[in-house]
Amino acid sequence: AHTVEVGGRRITAANILIATGGRAKRPSPAWITSDEAFHLPSLPKRIAVLGGGYIGVEFAHIFAGLGAKVTLIHRDKLVLRGFDPEVRELMTASLPAHGIDVVCCTEVGGKAGALIAGDRTIEVDLQMAAVGRDPNSHGLGLAEVGVTLDAKHAITVDEWSRTSVPHIYAVGDVTGRVALTPVAIREG
């Protein structure tokens, strides 16, 4: 058995598994994330979704399907980066038919209620960011026990999810690999 101090607590175990997940990124406090999206007191009429990845496209469809006017703001010409090119083209082309306006730009500014994206001003009642997740690795005392983190503070693991400390393993979003719930569940 090994004893380590993690987050101010002493833990004794033969092996330790870190599965603390990640937290959604947001450009500023004015933006909600997928963490808050299901807890809205009512459906806003006009919603901007920032990010054309899996989560952004999914929530754009959910909000549009519930009747909101949705604008999806994405930095690339096609949504779903990392997916098959034909799927990306088909999905991007089909968004307007689902009531989703797409704005391609690299900078978003403005203030609550009126965003400036590209050369457009978009009036919104809600701004949702779906621009990725940061690993929940802060405050765990990982450096003190020798666990290596990458430049983005994700835990570095090998093909067996083992960290730089042989009896400490890590899975899911805290590792910086594919940040999808089903992947994290499978790794666990």
C-alpha positions as CSV (number, residue, x, y, z in Angstrom):
1,A,0.0,0.0,0.0
2,H,1.1,3.6,-0.7
3,T,0.2,6.7,1.3
4,V,-0.1,10.1,-0.5
5,E,-1.6,13.4,0.5
6,V,-4.1,14.6,-2.1
7,G,-6.1,17.8,-1.6
8,G,-5.1,17.9,2.1
9,R,-6.1,14.3,2.8
10,R,-3.9,11.4,3.4
11,I,-4.9,8.4,1.3
12,T,-3.5,4.8,1.7
13,A,-4.2,2.4,-1.1
14,A,-2.5,-0.1,-3.4
15,N,-3.6,1.9,-6.4
16,I,-5.3,5.3,-6.8
17,L,-7.6,6.3,-9.6
18,I,-8.1,10.0,-10.4
19,A,-11.3,10.7,-12.3
20,T,-12.1,14.3,-11.3
21,G,-13.3,15.3,-14.8
22,G,-13.1,18.7,-16.3
23,R,-14.9,22.0,-16.2
24,A,-16.4,23.9,-19.1
25,K,-14.5,26.9,-20.5
26,R,-16.2,30.2,-20.9
27,P,-15.0,33.5,-22.4
28,S,-16.4,35.5,-19.5
29,P,-19.0,35.1,-16.7
30,A,-21.7,36.5,-19.1
31,W,-21.7,33.1,-20.9
32,I,-23.3,30.0,-19.5
33,T,-22.1,26.5,-20.4
34,S,-23.6,23.1,-20.8
35,D,-23.4,22.8,-17.0
36,E,-26.1,25.4,-16.5
37,A,-28.1,24.8,-19.7
38,F,-30.6,22.4,-18.2
39,H,-31.2,24.6,-15.2
40,L,-32.6,27.7,-17.0
41,P,-35.8,29.0,-15.4
42,S,-37.4,29.5,-18.8
43,L,-36.4,29.2,-22.5
44,P,-34.8,32.4,-23.8
45,K,-36.2,33.5,-27.2
46,R,-32.8,34.3,-28.8
47,I,-29.7,32.2,-28.0
48,A,-26.1,32.4,-29.3
49,V,-24.1,29.2,-29.0
50,L,-20.3,29.7,-29.3
51,G,-18.5,26.6,-30.6
52,G,-19.2,24.2,-33.5
53,G,-18.1,21.0,-31.8
54,Y,-20.3,18.1,-30.7
55,I,-21.7,19.9,-27.6
56,G,-22.3,23.2,-29.4
57,V,-24.1,21.6,-32.3
58,E,-26.1,19.4,-30.0
59,F,-27.3,22.3,-27.8
60,A,-28.0,24.4,-30.9
61,H,-30.4,21.7,-32.1
62,I,-32.0,21.3,-28.6
63,F,-32.7,25.0,-28.2
64,A,-33.9,25.4,-31.8
65,G,-36.1,22.3,-31.4
66,L,-37.7,23.9,-28.4
67,G,-38.5,27.0,-30.4
68,A,-35.6,29.4,-29.7
69,K,-34.0,31.5,-32.4
70,V,-30.4,30.1,-32.4
71,T,-27.2,31.5,-33.8
72,L,-24.3,29.2,-33.8
73,I,-21.0,31.0,-33.8
74,H,-18.0,29.0,-35.0
75,R,-14.4,29.9,-36.0
76,D,-14.3,27.4,-38.9
77,K,-16.3,27.1,-42.1
78,L,-17.5,23.6,-41.1
79,V,-18.7,22.4,-37.7
80,L,-17.6,19.2,-36.0
81,R,-13.8,19.5,-36.4
82,G,-12.2,16.1,-36.2
83,F,-15.2,14.3,-37.8
84,D,-15.3,12.8,-41.3
85,P,-15.2,15.7,-43.9
86,E,-18.4,14.6,-45.6
87,V,-20.3,14.5,-42.2
88,R,-19.0,18.0,-41.5
89,E,-20.2,19.3,-44.8
90,L,-23.6,17.7,-44.5
91,M,-24.1,18.8,-40.9
92,T,-23.0,22.4,-41.6
93,A,-25.3,22.6,-44.7
94,S,-28.3,21.2,-42.7
95,L,-28.1,23.6,-39.8
96,P,-30.3,26.4,-41.4
97,A,-33.0,23.8,-42.2
98,H,-33.2,23.2,-38.5
99,G,-33.6,26.9,-37.7
100,I,-30.0,27.4,-36.7
101,D,-28.2,30.5,-38.2
102,V,-24.5,29.9,-38.6
103,V,-21.9,32.7,-38.3
104,C,-18.3,31.8,-39.1
105,C,-15.8,34.2,-37.4
106,T,-12.7,34.1,-35.2
107,E,-13.6,37.0,-32.9
108,V,-16.7,37.6,-30.8
109,G,-17.3,40.8,-28.8
110,G,-20.0,43.1,-27.7
111,K,-21.9,43.0,-24.4
112,A,-24.8,41.1,-22.9
113,G,-27.8,41.3,-25.2
114,A,-25.9,42.2,-28.3
115,L,-22.9,40.2,-29.6
116,I,-20.7,41.3,-32.5
117,A,-19.5,38.2,-34.4
118,G,-17.6,38.8,-37.7
119,D,-19.4,41.7,-39.3
120,R,-22.8,41.0,-37.7
121,T,-24.5,42.3,-34.6
122,I,-26.6,39.5,-33.0
123,E,-29.3,40.3,-30.5
124,V,-29.5,37.6,-27.8
125,D,-31.2,36.8,-24.5
126,L,-28.7,34.1,-23.6
127,Q,-25.1,33.3,-24.5
128,M,-23.9,29.7,-24.2
129,A,-20.2,28.8,-24.7
130,A,-19.3,25.3,-25.9
131,V,-15.6,25.8,-26.5
132,G,-14.1,22.9,-24.6
133,R,-13.2,21.8,-21.1
134,D,-10.3,22.3,-18.8
135,P,-9.1,19.4,-16.7
136,N,-10.0,19.4,-13.0
137,S,-6.5,18.9,-11.7
138,H,-5.9,22.0,-9.6
139,G,-5.6,21.7,-5.8
140,L,-5.1,17.9,-5.8
141,G,-1.4,18.0,-4.8
142,L,-0.4,16.1,-7.9
143,A,2.9,17.8,-8.4
144,E,3.8,17.1,-4.7
145,V,3.5,13.3,-5.3
146,G,5.2,13.4,-8.7
147,V,2.3,13.2,-11.1
148,T,3.2,14.9,-14.4
149,L,0.8,17.4,-15.9
150,D,1.0,18.7,-19.5
151,A,0.9,22.4,-20.5
152,K,-2.9,22.5,-20.2
153,H,-2.7,21.0,-16.7
154,A,-4.1,17.6,-17.9
155,I,-2.6,14.5,-16.2
156,T,-0.2,12.7,-18.5
157,V,-1.0,9.0,-18.8
158,D,0.2,6.0,-20.8
159,E,-1.9,3.6,-22.9
160,W,-3.0,1.9,-19.6
161,S,-4.1,5.2,-18.0
162,R,-1.1,5.0,-15.7
163,T,0.5,8.4,-14.6
164,S,4.2,9.1,-14.0
165,V,3.6,7.5,-10.6
166,P,3.2,3.8,-11.2
167,H,0.4,3.2,-8.7
168,I,-1.7,6.3,-9.6
169,Y,-4.0,6.1,-12.6
170,A,-6.2,8.8,-14.2
171,V,-9.1,8.5,-16.6
172,G,-11.6,10.8,-18.3
173,D,-11.5,14.6,-18.9
174,V,-8.8,15.2,-16.4
175,T,-6.3,13.5,-18.8
176,G,-7.0,15.8,-21.7
177,R,-7.9,13.0,-24.0
178,V,-11.3,12.9,-25.8
179,A,-13.6,14.9,-23.6
180,L,-16.8,13.0,-24.0
181,T,-18.8,11.4,-21.2
182,P,-19.1,7.9,-22.9
183,V,-15.3,7.9,-23.4
184,A,-14.7,8.7,-19.7
185,I,-17.1,6.1,-18.6
186,R,-15.4,3.4,-20.7
187,E,-12.0,4.4,-19.5
188,G,-13.2,4.2,-15.9
